[in-house]
Amino acid sequence: MNDATTAPSDQEIHKKLSRVRHLILDVDGVLTDGRLYFDNHGNELKTFHTLDGHGIKMLQKSGVAVAIITGRRSNVVEKRAHDLGITRLIQGREDKYSAFLELFANEPYDLENIAYMGDDYPDLQLMTRVGCPIAVPDAAPPVAERALFTTKRSGGLGAVREVCDRIMQAQGTFEAALAPYLAKSSS
């Protein structure tokens, strides 16, 4: 989708991002750097970036819902989702399109208004169906080829924040989301 002959223009990307009502995220390789860490007791450890977390919170406040669908199960992911106010979480599912259908079973949706961020083959099931498929720079080549665009930042290092900011900019909500941080205190 994004090879040199068919790469969408910035205007086309902006238009698609302006319609996004739901951002769905993979975890390993998107919210994290993709590496798996285990301690001596077999506990899984994951590293998340604060930029991504704050971007997710701002995006949700702007009216865009965020969900997570991941192939692995992890208590750490459940805690991170909870801390960010993400209530739609499906773990341990390689078939991400079926998981998506479960998430939206009780509400109408338009695939054109869904953005999905992924990096590996299991993500293709959903990426090839949504209106706004997004990849990270080190995504598997078939994933990157089918993405509307690829982030500049890597997974686990602010890629999700980059997407959150771009969605809010396309929807005209970024300045309002940023305003509280620019307000001068009255003291």
Secondary structure, DSSP 8 states (H G I E B T S, - for coil): --STTT---HHHHHHHHHT--EEEE-STTTTS-S--EE-TTS-EE----HHHHHHHHHHHHTT-EEEEE-SS--HHHHHHHHHTT--EEE-S-S-HHHHHHHHTTTS---GGGEEEEE-SGGGHHHHTTSSEEEE-TTS-HHHHHT-SEE-SS-TTTTHHHHHHHHHHHHHT-HHHHHHHHH-----
